[in-house]
Amino acid sequence: MSDSHPLRPISSASEIDHLHLLSEQLGALVPGEEYSDVTFVVEEKRFPAHRVILAARCQYFRALLYGGLRESRDQAEVRLEETRAEAFSMLLRYLYTGRATLSEAREETLLDFLGLAHRYGLQPLEGSICEFLRTLLSTRNVCLVFNEASLYCLTGLGEACMAYMDRNATEVLKSDGFLTLSKSALLTIVRRDSFAASEKEIFKALCDWCHHNGDGPEAKEVMSAVRLPLMTLSEMLNVVRPSGLLSPDDLLDAIQTRSESRDMDLNYRGMLIPEENIATMKHGAVVVKGEMKSALLDGDTQNYDLDHGFSRHPIEEEGRAAGIQVRLGQPSILNHIRLLLWDKDSRSYSYYIEVSMDELDWVRVVDHSKFLCRSWQHLYFLERVCRFIRVVGTHNTVNKVFHLVALECMYTQRPFTLEKGLLVPTENVATVQACASVVEGVSRCRNALLNGDTSHYDWDSGYTCHQLGSGAIVIQLAQPYMLGSMRSSKTMNLCSKCFADIQKKQPDEDCTPEPTPSSSNSQSAVFCNETSSSSSQTLSSKPASSEEPSTEATSLPAQDEVSSTDTARGTLSTPTKRPCDSASGSESESSPEKRVRVGEASCSDDSPRVPKQKNRRRCHRCQTKLELVQQELGSCRCGYVFCMLHRLPEQHDCMFDHLGRGREEAVLKMVKLDRKVGRTCQRIGEECS
């Protein structure tokens, strides 16, 4: 009878996996002396082992047992100092079986086991022990674990311990394990801004540590970690001075710093909870000023209208408005605030945000009082410790009331870049998801320009337009950003800086695609003033001026998409036809004599050939530096590239016979008769002779 089954997969029959048998059978060799050829002595206990298994599993034992040393002899005994027998037994079983039961071991044994894994270079085992220790952290053992993590430079475990101690600072200071910390580990903890305990409690705990470890020269360095200016005068006189650990000069310097500095300039400590909104009732936050306070921190960002679901305050003159003020549950470290402005219609607001520790000294961290903002606001600033947050509205395009639907405060570890207080975005912000909107322009769908659909469009839908010479396409971003350029398919979907870098790496090749000879290229121009970096909140597309075109113009395709990393200026222009009357005059005025045609010049053997333009990034006539799109729109049939002021034939004495070429093209397009219709002709009304 066959053991095969017709439904059994072929792969299961061809692959044999008996690793569990191997682990069990090798594990049976651990406690006995059968076939052993080396013995380890740890704390007077003997552990027989097998050289080949240990050498195959650990590079340390390979060098020890097969490196030609005394331990390489047969039946040698190896004494291991500073090693615990219980931890070494766990290590041997792991080397033989690849398994270890951590939940049954004591905390001291786990720390010894971690030390052995680090000593013998068993990194997978070390990582697994660290992961398990993170789940066991408590105020009783966190200092012991942090000591080991600092000793073995285990960054991940050390950060987990510090985050736990930050959240439970007061309990950690009172634990017995705090006294066992090394000096370096102690200073690492208490010097952190996020170690959110009162300075009086920290001072007392450091005094206990100094007495426990001896009042030696290290005491002065340890006590320097106390931030004396954060203590009250009473605490410095009644608590610090009697200890004798700090000199009177230190106390006088602290008093002077406290009296001469702004309150917000002091080095406060605050709670640090990354990526979590702390402006919630769960964390003890409350709205202390403003109308309809209960709606601001309830977390509901969907159900609001004209009557409910928001907080508000009347807009008054600057300096008199109290704004909407929130008190956090405890001093916290912040660098990111999110606001939801009332956005059920097209209204916009202006505002600024201030933070404080005592409600007296306020520091402005966000100032959008000169910009029109709408819907969600993603605001970033340099990290600060604060207890109070105040949002003050300065303008509403509809009435004199500032409406705020939601407020979120947190500390983010995501990288961000600020320039002149404005965010430099790393992704496209001209999208519906980023709360941008088209405020001027004609389209069948309101935000067809911003929905990200670049494939499904035709003559009826999928685009936004405006009449040439009248109106514009205007896009309002949700908040002001610091932008740099716009992304275009003409630049291989790269920003202008990256595309310029590619051009520099390939100086002999012209990265700008040559334009197709057509009348549209010679009659379309885009003008907008551009700087290297500028703040923009409203993007508009307007027709170019026919009277005074800018000499520093930058041409941009109308189909360009707003880039994530780049900026748009406040005004973006669509291509329009250039007027016949240019700034440099007509053809007859600029060059009254007839030009030599290229075709005629080429017929003569003595006439020199037209030289090739060496640098196509500058105007051939005035050497003005050209932007990417200018290089395309300024190309002439004569083979040279010109700026917007010299791109027309009469403006640069073009040698190409545009008139002759036009005649040739017209002749080619004429319809020729295939058969003859007669050899004589007769006027209508004449009689035949």
Phi, psi and omega in degrees: 000129183277145176273354181287155181234134184297336182266000182286131180297149180294323182296322181293333179277331183273341181249125179250126181235097179241039181297328180294327176291319178299316180296318181293318183288323175290325178295335178291343180278348187294308187283339186264168179262006183293129180065007180287148180227011175206149181229131176258137180246115182230119182051044178065012174256141184259134180234098176291145183210178183236123187302312188296324179291315180295320181293325179288332185265336187217127180293329179298312180290333176296316178290327182287316188267343179232024182261010179082012179272184180297328180290351181280348181288153180295144178055035180282154174251130182244119179266128179251115180272159179053042179225136178271139184296319182295318179291322180292325176298318177296323180295315179300316180296323177295318181295328181277323188246343185075015182231152176206134179262103184276332185292338181269353183269153176285161183297321179296321178293321178297320179293322175294320178298320176297320178297320178293319178298322178289320182296319184266007174070031179267080187295319176301319178293319179300316179296322180293320179294320179298317179299320180289322180294330178299327181282348183257002186297135177210170180295341181278327186242356186296326179291322178295317180294321180294326175301313180294319180296322177291323181293319183263007178057046177269094189297312183299314179293322179296318178295323177295320178294317181293322177297321178293318180292328177298320182281341182231046187298314183297316180292323180295320180298332182268355183281158178289331180294338179296328181286342181268359180295144172288165183296317181295318178294322180297313182293325177300323183284306190284345178273358180282137176295335183273000175281087194273074171236160178292149183294332177293317179294321178295319179298315180295320180294322178290326175298316178298321179296317180297318179293325182286326183255008177094133181276067180265200179294341180287340184297321182296319179293323180292316182289342177291346179285348179285132179267086186299323181298343179277351179269152178285164179298322179296320180292322179293324182279324187262342183245311186283312186298317180295340182290331180076006181273345178236143183283159176301328178296323178297320179292319180294320177297321179294319179296320179295317179298320180294322185278334186261347185260154170293151182297321182283352176272351178287151185276077183287159171257149180209159178289138179238112178234095186295142172057033179223131179289119181259357176272060180228161178293334177298326179265010175086014180279144179219152175270119184259340179219144181123160179268147180058058189293327189293339186276345189285321188250017182278354177081000181271111180249016182243319187263090175208151179211204182289341187255329185211173177092013181210163170251159185208166171205149179290140180278121180237183178292151182298134183100342180251337184285132178277334178072194175253119188243135181237135175253123179283162182296328178202162177304132186223156177267123183232150169213008183211130177228137175242131178239146170242108176277150182299123190225033178281353172221195187270014182291157179229158183231159169235148186196172169215161184233134178233153178232156183204163174254335186232008182067008179247313180259110183252140177240128181277119182257337178222130180229098175245033182287346180249015180233153175265123185235156180209154174059220186288134178243120178256105190246134181233150178201170178294141187300139181217149173268127182210162177239332182238142179232132182233124177251121184240118175278138181244346182200143173223129185289353182249312182215197185252038179230137178259125184247127180234120185274317185211152177221130178230136180233138181197173171248122181252142176263000177289137181290145176213158182235132178244142175221117184057037177081359181250149182285136172263105187288152177250009178212169183295122181257355177268064180225162176295323179297328177272012175069023172280157182211152176270116184261342175219141181136160183251128179199151176288330176245134189304313185244039178298334181287338189244005185278358176082000181272107181251013182245321186260092176206152178211197181289344185260330186208169175091012181213167176235142185217172171207158182284131180298135181086356181209133177078190183194167170255117185240127177247127177258120174282159184295327182209166179289138176233159172261106186251168183230326182196184176236146182274138184220150174293339178293337179251031178058031180061029175250157174288166186298325181293313180295320180293323177294324177297321178294321178295323179293325179289338179237071186292334183277345183253140178271106184286341182280124181295140181288138180285151175284130181300113179203160180289336182292326180290329182276350183239004179249132179216148180234132181235131169201137176293138184225141170240169183294328178208129184212149178276138183218139175235332181236123178257126181230153180239111187234156177289147182288150179288135181270352184261312186229080176292142183288141178282345178251039186284150175232124183269137181228134177296145180292339182269004182297148180254138180297127185272163180284318185266356188242170185243156174247145172287173180294336183230129178238130188252143176268156181294136176225163180288141180279138180293158182291325181275098180276174183291334184263005177098177182278178182292322182291328181282320185282323180218086184294329180282153180288133181285156175280126182283152181294320180297321179288322181294326183286339181288334182276133180287331183278344184286135181287152177285150180290121182291151179280141179290125184285313183245103181276006177266000178230152179298134182292339184264310185249359178061025175287137180293135185252141173282176187298312183285332176297327178296330180278311183289337181269005180286135180245160180291347177284353176100359181251164178244133183232164175282180183293337181276342185233017186279339179284149185304319183285351182266347178228022179052058185295135181269357182275139182275082180296321181293316180295319179296323178296321178294318179298317179294325178293322179295319180296331182273352181292146179275124180258138178282139182275341183226159180276143182250000179146164183249347181239161178226158183214132178290150179291131179097347178274148178271148179287136179281000000 
